[in-house]
Amino acid sequence: MTLAATGELVLAAAAAGRAVAAFNIITLEHAEAVIAGAEQTGKPVVLQLSENAVRFRDGRLLPIALAAGACAEAAAVPVGLHLDHVKSPELLRQAADAGFGSVMYDAAHLPYAENLETTRSAADWAHANGLWIEAELGEVGGKNGAAPLDPHAPGARTDPDEARRFVADSGVDALAVAIGSTHAMTSRTAALDHILLARLTKAVDVPLVLHGSSGLPDSELAAAVAGGIRKVNIGTALNVAMTEAIRTHLTPADPRPYLTAARTAMTATAAAMISALN
């Protein structure tokens, strides 16, 4: 297979009433495991690099992006490459040359008018450079180690009327919505507001994206897809699987045994979560 366009994968899933799993990767082992899991299920998948992951790699996007792209080119299923949670305009403008087909520009922490203004500018640039662009309205909590938002806090839920206006005025291709999930959850105990999801699906004419999906049980993931979610972001579940495997198989002199175990554990996690969506 060749590297696929994220937008095409999401739109194809939407047409079939399905969702594409999008996994945040940090290391080469993450990328290899996600693709192996996707190959086991026979489903397309998206590899995502976040701004935080790029920061971890000393701010150098190209080495890990090229490695992920090479993994995608060798995969037996279609694989998209997505730059996730970008706040830096400088990083945004590296996306096209680094092989990404899509980007998520994250200004959800800003007041509505500022979010719209900066996202509109990002969308104009992305479209001029052939990129599919996702944004967020309402704020999915738990980013960067922050505590989850109170469900009644301003911005903790996406307003359908605001979402309709935001999509029309910003020109984005997909919208991440806040409906009860939280980033960085290590237990799968979260529950979504499915009534709100139904209202958002009716209000918005672009694909909806669910962030913070590692904290959702399979039943909630399946219900989210049935309710209109078309891209499901997963990251923490991979890292939990990786860390637990490394703890069990850690050796003092050779990293290969514990990295092999970590990759195997992440492959199983990726395959299970992809299967839960379809």
C-alpha positions in Angstrom: 0.0 0.0 0.0 1.0 3.6 -0.4 0.6 6.4 2.1 -3.1 7.3 2.2 -4.8 10.7 2.6 -6.4 11.0 6.0 -9.4 12.9 4.6 -10.1 10.2 2.1 -10.0 7.5 4.8 -12.4 9.5 7.0 -14.8 10.3 4.2 -14.8 6.7 3.1 -15.6 5.6 6.6 -18.3 8.2 6.9 -20.0 6.9 3.7 -20.0 3.4 5.2 -21.2 4.5 8.7 -17.9 3.6 10.2 -14.9 5.4 11.9 -11.2 5.4 11.3 -8.9 4.7 14.3 -6.2 7.3 14.7 -3.3 6.4 17.0 -0.8 8.9 18.5 2.7 7.5 18.2 5.9 8.5 19.9 8.5 5.9 18.9 9.1 3.7 15.9 7.7 0.8 17.9 4.4 2.6 18.3 4.2 3.0 14.5 5.1 -0.6 13.8 2.6 -1.8 16.4 -0.3 0.3 15.1 0.2 -0.9 11.6 0.6 -4.5 12.6 -2.7 -4.2 14.6 -4.4 -2.6 11.6 -3.1 -5.4 9.3 -4.6 -8.0 11.7 -8.0 -6.4 11.4 -7.7 -5.5 7.7 -8.8 -2.0 8.4 -7.2 1.4 7.4 -5.6 3.4 10.2 -4.1 6.8 10.9 -0.7 7.4 12.5 -0.6 10.7 14.4 2.3 12.8 15.7 1.3 15.4 18.3 3.2 18.7 18.9 4.1 17.2 22.3 5.6 14.1 20.6 7.7 16.4 18.4 8.8 18.3 21.4 9.9 15.0 23.0 12.0 14.4 19.9 14.0 17.6 20.5 11.6 19.6 18.3 12.7 17.7 15.2 9.7 16.7 13.2 11.3 15.2 10.1 13.1 12.1 11.4 10.1 10.5 13.1 7.7 11.7 10.4 9.9 10.1 7.7 10.1 6.9 9.7 6.3 6.8 10.2 5.8 7.5 6.5 8.2 4.7 5.5 6.2 2.3 7.8 3.0 3.4 6.1 4.4 2.8 2.6 5.3 -0.7 3.6 1.9 -1.5 5.2 -0.6 -4.0 3.8 -3.5 -1.6 4.7 -4.0 2.1 3.9 -2.3 4.3 6.5 -2.8 8.1 6.9 -0.2 10.4 8.5 -1.6 13.2 10.6 0.0 16.0 12.6 -2.0 16.3 15.8 -2.8 19.1 18.4 -0.7 21.7 16.6 -0.6 25.1 18.3 2.7 26.4 16.8 2.3 28.1 13.4 5.9 27.2 12.7 5.2 23.5 13.2 2.0 23.7 11.2 4.0 25.0 8.2 6.3 22.0 8.3 3.5 19.5 7.8 3.2 19.4 4.0 7.0 19.0 3.4 7.2 16.3 6.1 4.7 14.0 4.3 1.6 14.7 6.3 -1.8 14.6 4.5 -3.7 16.2 7.4 -3.3 18.4 10.5 -5.3 19.2 13.6 -4.9 22.8 14.6 -5.7 23.2 18.3 -7.0 26.6 19.4 -9.8 25.2 21.6 -8.2 26.7 24.7 -8.9 30.2 23.3 -12.1 32.2 23.5 -14.5 31.4 20.6 -13.6 34.5 18.5 -9.9 33.9 18.8 -10.3 30.2 18.2 -12.2 31.0 15.0 -9.8 33.6 13.8 -6.6 31.5 14.2 -8.3 28.4 12.9 -9.6 30.2 9.8 -6.0 31.3 9.1 -4.7 27.8 9.6 -7.4 26.3 7.4 -6.6 28.8 4.6 -2.9 27.8 4.8 -3.7 24.1 5.0 -6.0 24.1 2.0 -3.5 26.1 -0.1 -1.0 23.4 0.7 -3.2 20.4 0.0 -3.8 19.5 3.6 -7.1 18.3 5.2 -7.6 20.1 8.5 -9.3 19.3 11.8 -10.1 21.7 14.6 -11.6 21.5 18.1 -14.6 23.4 19.6 -15.3 22.9 23.2 -12.3 21.6 25.1 -11.5 17.9 25.7 -9.8 18.0 29.1 -6.8 16.2 30.4 -4.2 17.7 28.0 -0.6 18.0 29.1 -1.3 16.5 32.5 -4.1 18.9 33.4 -7.1 17.7 35.4 -10.3 16.8 33.5 -12.7 19.7 33.1 -15.8 19.8 35.3 -18.7 18.7 33.0 -20.4 22.0 33.8 -17.4 24.2 33.2 -17.5 26.7 30.3 -16.2 24.9 27.2 -16.5 21.4 28.7 -19.2 20.5 26.1 -19.4 21.6 22.5 -22.5 23.7 21.7 -24.3 22.5 18.5 -25.2 26.0 17.4 -21.7 27.3 17.9 -20.4 24.2 16.1 -22.5 24.9 13.1 -21.3 28.5 12.8 -17.7 27.5 13.6 -17.5 25.0 10.8 -19.1 27.3 8.3 -16.9 30.3 9.2 -13.6 28.5 9.7 -13.7 26.2 6.6 -12.3 23.2 8.5 -12.8 19.7 7.1 -13.5 17.9 10.4 -14.4 18.9 14.0 -13.3 17.4 17.3 -16.1 17.7 19.8 -16.2 17.7 23.6 -18.9 15.2 24.7 -17.5 13.7 27.8 -14.2 12.0 27.0 -10.9 13.1 28.6 -7.3 12.9 27.4 -4.8 10.6 29.2 -7.3 8.3 31.0 -5.7 5.1 32.1 -9.0 3.4 33.0 -11.8 2.7 30.6 -14.6 4.1 32.7 -15.7 7.3 30.9 -19.2 7.8 29.5 -20.2 10.0 26.6 -23.2 12.4 26.3 -24.9 10.6 23.4 -27.8 13.0 23.3 -25.4 15.9 22.7 -23.6 13.8 20.1 -26.9 13.3 18.2 -27.5 17.0 18.2 -23.9 17.7 17.0 -24.2 15.1 14.2 -27.4 16.8 13.0 -25.9 20.3 13.3 -22.5 19.8 11.6 -21.9 18.7 8.0 -18.3 17.7 8.4 -17.0 14.5 10.0 -16.9 14.6 13.8 -13.8 13.5 15.7 -13.5 12.0 19.2 -10.4 12.7 21.3 -9.5 11.1 24.6 -10.9 7.7 23.5 -8.5 5.5 25.5 -10.8 6.1 28.5 -13.9 4.6 26.9 -15.1 1.0 27.1 -15.8 -0.9 23.9 -19.5 -0.3 24.2 -19.1 3.5 24.4 -16.7 3.4 21.4 -19.2 1.5 19.3 -22.1 3.8 20.4 -20.0 6.8 19.5 -19.5 5.5 16.0 -23.1 4.6 15.7 -23.9 8.1 16.7 -21.8 9.8 14.1 -18.2 9.9 15.2 -16.0 9.3 12.1 -12.4 9.6 13.5 -11.4 8.2 16.9 -8.2 9.3 18.5 -6.3 6.9 20.8 -3.0 7.4 22.5 -2.8 6.6 26.2 -4.0 3.0 25.7 -0.9 2.3 23.7 1.4 3.8 26.2 -0.2 1.8 29.1 0.3 -1.4 27.1 3.9 -0.4 26.3 4.8 0.5 29.8 3.3 -2.6 31.4 5.2 -4.8 29.0 8.5 -3.1 29.6 8.1 -3.4 33.3 7.6 -7.1 32.9 10.4 -7.8 30.4 13.0 -5.1 31.4 16.6 -6.4 31.0 19.8 -4.6 32.0 21.9 -5.0 28.8 19.7 -5.4 25.8 16.6 -3.3 24.9 15.3 -5.6 22.2 13.5 -8.1 24.5 11.5 -5.5 26.3 10.9 -3.4 23.2 9.7 -6.5 21.4 7.3 -7.2 24.2 6.1 -3.6 24.2 5.5 -3.7 20.5 3.6 -7.0 20.8 1.4 -5.5 23.6 0.7 -2.4 21.6 -0.2 -4.4 18.5 -2.8 -6.3 20.5 -4.2 -3.1 22.0 -4.4 -1.4 18.6 -6.1 -4.4 17.0 -8.7 -4.7 19.8 -9.6 -1.0 19.7 -9.8 -0.9 15.9 -12.1 -3.9 16.1 -14.3 -2.2 18.6 -15.1 0.6 16.1 -16.2 -1.6 13.2 
